[in-house]
């Protein structure tokens, strides 16, 4: 599949990413193994990883000196592995129990913050407060850091939803898909009729050199591959949408609704 390309930057500031929701019940590990062996990303994020997935991918994960691993049997396990220097790394539960997110400071020439998310989707007939709260909290954190920020993961929400757009504006992000395509990742078997649930958002200090949705590897999601470069300063042509008073009100309401839902018996 062809990649979308942009300008160039010093290679020590550039790195590759592979993000994939593996589908926990998928036990044909070989396709994911082959994908990792072929792409050899500098930053690897795997979601829906249980202990059997972690064991099957152990040889591939051993190549990465820095890892965060939380294998779970509830479809919300997560593994982050990287060759980039990593510090201040932690696994958190932002909104829902046993639904981890990962946070770290990485370095590619200069430091940046990484946020990896996989919030739970709302079930039919259920409210979306927990998912929306996790996304809103992550957006506020991005807005408060002075470092460039990369946010990736399966958000269980389409890019054009109110929540995703609010996340983008409040966090000061750009969506590199704009002008390139929709990059649908789910369901893997029918991508032309699918939805872009797996996201990659960046603050303006990043240049996106390559971006692609890769071929089916047996999951219900398609892998996302990208190559990013830290440019050191925002480009004049790359400006995030401004945060409105209404946006700030919406974030406050999302968090209030989540708190009220948590207090209900």
C-alpha positions in Angstrom: 0.0 0.0 0.0 1.4 3.4 -0.9 2.3 5.8 1.8 1.4 9.5 2.0 4.6 11.6 2.3 5.7 15.0 3.5 8.9 16.9 3.9 12.2 15.6 5.3 14.1 16.1 8.6 17.3 14.8 10.3 17.0 11.0 10.7 17.9 11.1 14.4 14.6 13.0 15.0 12.6 10.4 13.0 11.0 7.2 14.1 8.5 4.6 12.9 5.3 3.5 14.6 3.2 0.3 14.4 -0.1 0.3 16.2 -2.5 -2.8 16.2 -5.5 -4.1 18.1 -4.6 -7.8 17.7 -8.1 -9.2 18.7 -7.5 -11.2 21.8 -9.5 -14.2 20.6 -7.3 -14.4 17.4 -4.8 -17.2 18.1 -3.1 -17.2 14.7 -0.1 -15.3 16.0 2.1 -15.9 13.0 0.7 -13.0 10.9 1.3 -10.5 13.6 4.8 -11.9 14.2 5.6 -11.6 10.5 4.2 -8.0 10.4 6.5 -6.9 13.3 9.5 -8.7 11.8 8.9 -7.0 8.4 8.1 -3.5 9.7 10.5 -3.5 12.7 9.0 -0.3 14.1 10.8 1.9 16.6 7.6 2.2 18.6 5.1 -0.7 18.8 1.7 -0.5 20.5 -0.4 -3.7 20.7 -3.9 -3.8 22.2 -6.2 -6.6 23.4 -3.0 -8.5 24.4 -3.4 -11.2 27.0 -0.7 -13.4 28.5 -0.9 -15.9 25.6 -0.3 -13.0 23.1 2.6 -11.7 25.3 4.2 -15.2 25.3 3.7 -15.6 21.5 5.4 -12.3 20.8 8.1 -12.6 23.4 11.0 -13.0 20.8 9.8 -9.8 19.0 9.3 -7.8 22.2 12.8 -8.9 23.5 14.3 -6.7 20.7 13.0 -3.6 22.4 14.9 -2.3 25.5 12.0 -0.3 26.8 8.6 -1.8 27.4 5.4 -1.3 29.3 3.3 -4.4 29.6 -0.2 -5.0 31.0 -1.5 -8.3 29.6 -5.1 -8.8 30.6 -7.8 -11.4 29.7 -10.6 -8.8 29.3 -9.7 -7.5 25.8 -8.1 -4.4 27.3 -4.5 -5.6 27.7 -1.8 -3.4 26.3 1.8 -3.7 25.4 4.1 -0.7 24.5 7.6 -1.5 23.3 10.2 1.0 21.9 13.8 1.5 20.9 13.5 5.2 21.8 14.9 6.3 25.2 12.1 6.3 27.7 11.6 7.9 31.1 8.7 8.8 33.4 6.7 5.9 32.1 3.6 4.5 33.8 0.5 2.5 33.2 -2.7 4.2 34.5 -6.4 3.5 34.8 -7.9 6.9 33.9 -11.6 6.1 33.9 -12.6 2.4 34.1 -11.1 -0.4 36.2 -8.9 -2.9 34.3 -8.7 -0.5 31.3 -5.1 0.7 31.2 -3.6 3.6 29.3 0.1 4.2 28.9 2.1 7.4 29.3 5.8 8.1 28.8 8.4 10.6 27.9 10.3 9.4 24.8 13.2 11.0 23.0 13.8 11.3 19.2 16.5 14.0 19.1 14.2 16.0 21.5 11.8 14.7 24.2 8.1 14.2 23.6 5.2 12.8 25.5 3.4 9.7 24.4 -0.2 8.8 25.3 -1.6 5.4 24.4 -5.3 4.8 24.8 -7.8 2.0 24.4 -11.0 3.1 26.2 -14.0 0.8 26.3 -16.8 1.4 23.8 -20.3 2.0 25.0 -22.4 -1.1 24.8 -25.8 -0.9 23.1 -28.2 1.0 25.3 -25.4 2.2 27.6 -24.0 5.7 28.1 -20.6 6.9 26.9 -19.4 8.7 30.0 -16.4 6.6 30.8 -15.0 6.5 27.3 -15.6 10.2 26.8 -14.1 11.0 30.2 -10.9 9.1 29.4 -10.5 10.9 26.1 -11.2 14.3 27.7 -8.7 13.7 30.6 -6.0 12.7 28.1 -6.7 15.8 26.1 -6.3 18.1 29.1 -3.0 16.5 30.0 -1.7 17.0 26.5 -2.7 20.7 26.7 -0.8 21.2 30.0 2.5 19.7 29.0 5.2 21.9 27.3 6.5 19.0 25.3 5.3 17.8 21.9 2.7 15.1 22.2 1.8 11.9 20.3 -1.5 10.2 21.0 -2.2 6.8 19.5 -4.5 3.9 20.1 -7.9 2.4 19.4 -10.2 5.1 20.7 -13.4 3.1 19.9 -14.7 6.3 18.4 -14.6 7.7 14.9 -12.4 10.6 14.0 -15.3 13.0 13.2 -17.3 12.4 16.4 -17.8 15.3 18.8 -15.6 13.5 21.4 -12.7 13.0 19.0 -12.9 16.5 17.7 -13.0 17.9 21.2 -9.9 15.8 22.1 -8.1 17.2 19.1 -8.9 20.8 19.8 -8.4 20.7 23.6 -5.1 18.7 23.3 -3.8 21.0 20.5 -3.5 18.2 18.1 -3.4 17.8 14.3 -5.0 14.9 12.6 -2.6 13.8 9.8 -5.4 12.0 8.0 -6.9 15.3 6.9 -6.1 15.7 3.2 -4.8 12.2 2.9 -7.9 10.0 3.4 -10.1 8.4 6.0 -7.8 5.4 6.9 -10.5 3.1 8.0 -9.3 0.3 10.3 -12.4 -1.5 11.4 -13.8 -4.0 10.5 -10.7 -5.4 8.8 -12.6 -7.6 6.4 -14.5 -4.7 4.8 -12.3 -1.6 5.1 -14.1 0.2 2.3 -17.2 0.2 4.4 -15.3 0.6 7.7 -14.6 3.2 10.3 -11.4 4.9 11.4 -11.3 3.8 15.1 -7.5 3.5 15.4 -6.0 7.0 15.7 -2.8 8.9 15.6 -2.9 12.5 16.7 0.2 14.8 16.9 1.0 18.3 18.1 2.4 20.6 15.4 6.0 19.9 16.3 5.8 16.6 14.4 6.1 16.2 10.6 4.2 13.1 9.3 6.4 11.6 6.6 4.5 8.3 6.1 1.0 7.2 7.0 -0.7 4.0 6.0 -3.2 1.4 7.0 -1.6 -2.0 6.4 -3.0 -5.4 5.3 -5.2 -7.7 7.3 -3.3 -9.9 9.8 -6.2 -11.8 11.2 -7.6 -9.2 13.6 -10.8 -7.4 13.3 -8.7 -4.2 13.1 -6.1 -3.3 10.5 -2.6 -2.1 11.6 -1.6 1.5 11.4 1.9 2.4 10.3 3.5 5.8 10.4 6.9 7.6 10.3 7.2 10.8 12.2 9.9 13.4 12.6 10.3 16.0 15.3 10.9 19.3 13.6 11.8 21.3 16.8 9.2 24.0 16.3 5.7 24.2 14.9 5.5 25.0 11.2 3.5 28.2 10.4 1.2 26.2 8.1 0.4 23.6 10.8 -1.9 25.2 13.3 -4.3 23.3 15.5 -7.9 24.6 15.8 -8.3 27.0 18.7 -10.1 25.9 21.8 -13.4 27.7 22.4 -15.2 28.6 25.5 -17.8 26.0 24.5 -15.1 23.4 24.2 -13.9 24.0 27.8 -17.5 23.9 28.9 -18.0 20.6 27.1 -15.0 19.0 28.8 -16.3 20.1 32.1 -19.7 18.6 31.4 -18.2 15.3 30.2 -16.3 15.0 33.5 -19.3 16.0 35.6 -21.5 13.4 33.9 -18.8 10.8 34.5 -18.6 11.7 38.2 -22.4 11.5 38.5 -22.5 8.1 36.8 -19.8 6.8 39.1 -21.7 7.9 42.2 -24.9 6.1 41.1 -25.6 2.9 43.1 
